[in-house]
Amino acid sequence: MRIYHFEEIEAWKKSQIVAIEIYKVLQLNVDYGFKNQIQRAAISISNNIAEGFERGSDADFRRFLFIALGSSSEVKSMLYIACQLNYITHEQANQLQKDLVEISLLIKGFIRILDKSGHRLN
């Protein structure tokens, strides 16, 4: 399977949805420091996938995928705090965390493919 554009990457698509959902659920939240940090981390997932894809080398792409993976974990961790502070409901946190686990698995799978094949999919 060849991928020609980062928009075709499933992890990118799903991370865009999660970022938008984070914005929606925290829209009225007045803890601007917290809100800014989680929003930036959420956006960072898809941005790093896109940037890494366009870099042109396997090593850069792989490095950016690991950064995206770290951002996914950061958002997941912050969702626990958001829930404890009653910024979001347990149901919202659980669904977003489930989505982030799926995104992380997709990213890890992509990294494994790069490691095995030794070349990009595009």
C-alpha positions in Angstrom: 0.0 0.0 0.0 1.4 3.3 -1.1 0.7 6.5 0.8 1.3 9.7 -1.2 -0.2 12.3 1.2 -0.2 12.6 5.0 -4.0 13.0 4.8 -4.2 9.4 3.9 -2.6 8.2 7.2 -5.3 6.8 9.5 -3.6 8.0 12.7 -3.5 11.6 11.2 -7.2 11.5 10.5 -8.2 10.1 13.9 -5.9 12.6 15.7 -7.5 15.5 13.9 -10.9 14.3 15.2 -9.5 14.0 18.8 -8.0 17.5 18.7 -11.3 19.0 17.5 -13.2 17.1 20.3 -10.7 18.4 22.9 -11.5 21.9 21.7 -15.2 21.3 21.9 -15.3 19.7 25.4 -13.1 22.4 26.9 -14.6 25.4 25.0 -16.0 27.0 28.1 -13.2 26.1 30.4 -11.6 29.1 32.0 -8.4 27.4 33.2 -6.5 28.8 30.2 -3.1 27.4 31.1 -4.5 23.8 31.3 -6.7 24.3 28.3 -3.9 25.7 26.2 -1.5 22.9 27.1 -3.9 20.1 26.3 -5.0 21.7 23.1 -1.4 22.3 21.9 -0.5 18.7 22.7 -3.6 17.4 20.9 -2.8 19.4 17.8 0.8 18.3 18.0 -0.2 14.6 17.3 -1.4 15.2 13.7 1.0 18.0 13.1 4.0 15.8 13.8 2.7 13.0 11.7 2.2 15.5 8.8 5.6 17.2 9.3 7.5 13.9 9.6 5.8 12.5 6.5 6.9 15.5 4.4 10.5 15.6 5.7 11.6 13.1 3.1 13.8 10.7 5.1 12.8 7.6 7.0 14.8 8.7 10.0 13.1 12.0 10.3 9.6 10.5 9.7 10.3 7.9 12.4 11.5 10.6 14.8 8.4 12.7 14.3 6.2 9.6 14.7 7.8 9.1 18.2 7.1 12.8 19.0 3.4 12.3 17.9 3.3 9.2 20.2 4.6 11.3 23.1 2.0 14.0 22.5 -0.7 11.3 22.4 0.4 10.1 25.9 0.6 13.7 27.1 -3.0 14.3 26.1 -4.1 11.0 27.6 -2.4 11.9 30.9 -3.9 15.4 31.0 -7.4 13.9 30.5 -7.1 12.1 33.9 -6.4 15.5 35.5 -9.3 17.2 33.5 -11.6 14.5 34.8 -10.4 14.8 38.4 -10.9 18.6 38.2 -14.4 18.1 36.7 -13.4 19.9 33.5 -14.9 17.0 31.6 -17.1 14.0 32.4 -15.8 10.5 33.0 -17.5 9.4 29.8 -15.8 12.1 27.8 -12.4 11.3 29.3 -12.9 7.5 28.7 -13.9 8.0 25.1 -11.0 10.3 24.3 -8.5 8.1 26.1 -9.8 5.1 24.1 -9.4 7.1 20.9 -5.8 8.0 21.9 -4.9 4.4 22.6 -6.1 3.5 19.1 -4.1 6.4 17.6 -1.0 5.3 19.6 -1.4 1.7 18.3 -1.7 3.0 14.7 1.5 5.1 15.1 3.4 2.2 16.7 2.3 0.0 13.8 3.5 2.6 11.3 6.9 2.7 13.1 7.1 -1.1 13.0 6.4 -1.1 9.2 9.1 1.5 8.7 11.6 -0.5 10.8 10.8 -3.7 8.9 10.7 -2.4 5.4 13.6 0.0 5.7 11.8 2.4 3.4 8.8 4.8 3.4 5.4 3.8 2.2 5.2 6.7 -0.2 
